[in-house]
Each structure stands twice: as C-alpha cells, then as structure tokens.
C-alpha cells in the first residue's frame, strides 16, 4: 500500500511539474516583447494537448511503477487519477476566478503551483485506493 502511494505521488508530481513547465515555457514564448508577435487567439487551444501528453506520461510512470512493485490495476489507477486531476484543476481555476483577487502574474503562478499539487494528490489517491498487490 505504501509503495503504491509513493508510485502515484511521484508519477503525479513529475507529470504536474512537466505540465507546469510546459505551460510556463509556452507562456514565455507567447509573451509580447520586442520582436515577438505572440501566439494569437489560438494559444489556449494548445493546453489540452499539453495536458493529455502529461497524463500519458503519468500513466506510463504509474504502469511501470506498478509493475516494479508487483501491483495490479495500473491503467485503472491512471484513468481515475487523470479524471481526478481534471476535476481538481477545474475546481482550482474556478476557486481562483471567484474568490481570489490576484494580479495576472500571481494568478498564473498560483495555477501552475496548484497544477503540481493537484496532480500529485490525484494520482496518489488513485494509486492508493485502486491498486492492489498481486497475490500469486
């Protein structure tokens, strides 16, 4: 049980950090500076592919980690963890929009930090409650 929790937390942390760094890199690239024209209105359309890629990375990490610790149901834990990550990040963005009055840069950093924490919690909970040790 402890090993499954560690696998889920580490996979979630790596996926969350990767997603946050990818979004931050894209934001810095699209920032309007001298000589940079920006990414235009289609820039938010790249967030779902980034998110899906890092979900896939987390899934592979959980699957390989479960194989290493001889646990089952790695893909089920991945699916539930990904769904939790989506729901929790939507909740964080909703909470920030309604209850927090932040400047643009502070709000961006808050969402990036929350993406890391939320992904870690989502995959930890999924790996803890869904996975089980092999009995053979």
C-alpha positions as a printed Julia matrix, in Angstrom:
136×3 Matrix{Float64}:
   0.0     0.0     0.0
   2.82    2.4     0.83
   4.7     1.55   -2.35
   1.61    2.17   -4.5
   1.16    5.53   -2.78
   4.76    6.5    -3.48
   4.44    5.45   -7.12
   1.25    7.5    -7.53
   2.64   10.57   -5.77
   5.89   10.52   -7.73
   4.15    9.99  -11.06
   1.72   12.81  -10.28
   4.5    15.13   -9.16
   6.55   14.51  -12.29
   3.53   14.95  -14.55
   2.45   18.1   -12.71
   5.91   19.65  -12.86
   6.22   18.75  -16.53
   2.83   20.25  -17.33
   3.6    23.42  -15.35
   6.97   23.86  -17.06
   5.45   23.26  -20.49
   2.7    25.81  -19.92
   5.2    28.31  -18.47
   7.54   27.82  -21.42
   4.67   28.34  -23.86
   3.54   31.44  -21.96
   7.04   32.91  -22.03
   7.3    32.18  -25.74
   4.0    33.9   -26.44
   4.72   36.92  -24.23
   4.59   40.13  -26.2
   8.08   41.59  -26.27
  10.08   43.45  -28.84
  10.46   41.18  -31.86
   7.9    38.61  -30.66
   4.44   38.78  -32.21
   2.72   36.5   -29.71
   0.78   33.32  -30.36
  -2.58   34.86  -31.09
  -6.04   33.68  -30.14
  -5.28   30.01  -30.79
  -2.79   29.78  -27.92
  -5.27   28.33  -25.35
  -6.03   25.54  -27.82
  -2.61   24.06  -27.05
  -3.39   23.48  -23.37
  -5.47   20.28  -23.86
  -2.76   18.54  -25.95
  -0.13   19.51  -23.33
  -2.43   18.19  -20.61
  -3.11   14.94  -22.48
   0.59   14.38  -23.1
   1.45   14.74  -19.42
  -1.47   12.48  -18.48
   0.01    9.86  -20.78
   3.43   10.31  -19.16
   1.86    9.87  -15.71
   0.06    6.77  -16.94
   3.26    5.21  -18.21
   5.05    6.05  -14.96
   2.25    4.52  -12.88
   2.11    1.43  -15.08
   5.87    0.89  -14.88
   5.92    1.67  -11.16
   3.11   -0.79  -10.5
   4.97   -3.44  -12.48
   8.08   -2.73  -10.42
   6.3    -3.07   -7.06
   4.25   -6.02   -8.36
   0.86   -4.37   -8.11
  -2.14   -4.65  -10.4
  -4.62   -2.23  -11.95
  -2.1     0.36  -13.07
  -4.16    1.56  -16.01
  -7.3     1.85  -13.9
  -5.35    3.97  -11.4
  -4.13    6.08  -14.32
  -7.63    6.67  -15.64
  -9.06    7.59  -12.26
  -6.06    9.78  -11.43
  -6.35   11.61  -14.74
 -10.06   12.21  -14.18
  -9.38   13.49  -10.67
  -6.64   15.75  -11.98
  -9.03   17.31  -14.5
 -11.78   17.81  -11.9
  -9.44   19.23   -9.28
  -7.69   21.65  -11.65
 -11.08   22.89  -12.87
 -12.02   23.4    -9.21
  -8.82   25.35   -8.57
  -9.35   27.6   -11.59
 -12.98   28.15  -10.54
 -11.91   28.98   -6.97
  -9.25   31.41   -8.23
 -11.68   33.13  -10.57
 -14.42   33.59   -7.97
 -12.69   34.08   -4.66
  -9.12   35.25   -5.22
  -8.3    38.73   -6.43
  -4.83   38.35   -7.93
  -2.76   40.17  -10.45
  -2.22   38.33  -13.72
   1.28   37.1   -12.87
   0.29   36.0    -9.36
  -2.73   34.14  -10.7
  -0.58   32.38  -13.29
   1.91   31.22  -10.65
  -0.93   30.12   -8.37
  -2.46   27.93  -11.08
   0.92   26.42  -12.01
   1.7    25.56   -8.39
  -1.79   24.19   -7.91
  -1.4    22.01  -11.02
   1.62   20.33   -9.44
  -0.04   19.8    -6.05
  -3.37   18.69   -7.53
  -1.76   16.17   -9.89
   0.27   14.71   -7.03
  -2.84   14.35   -4.86
  -4.98   12.94   -7.7
  -2.56   10.22   -8.72
  -1.7     9.42   -5.1
  -5.36    8.89   -4.23
  -6.0     6.84   -7.36
  -2.98    4.6    -6.82
  -3.76    4.17   -3.15
  -7.4     3.21   -3.5
  -7.48    1.41   -6.87
  -4.28   -0.59   -6.99
  -3.82   -3.9    -5.23
  -0.91   -6.21   -4.6
  -0.58   -9.38   -6.64
  -1.43  -12.48   -4.67
   0.24  -15.11   -6.83
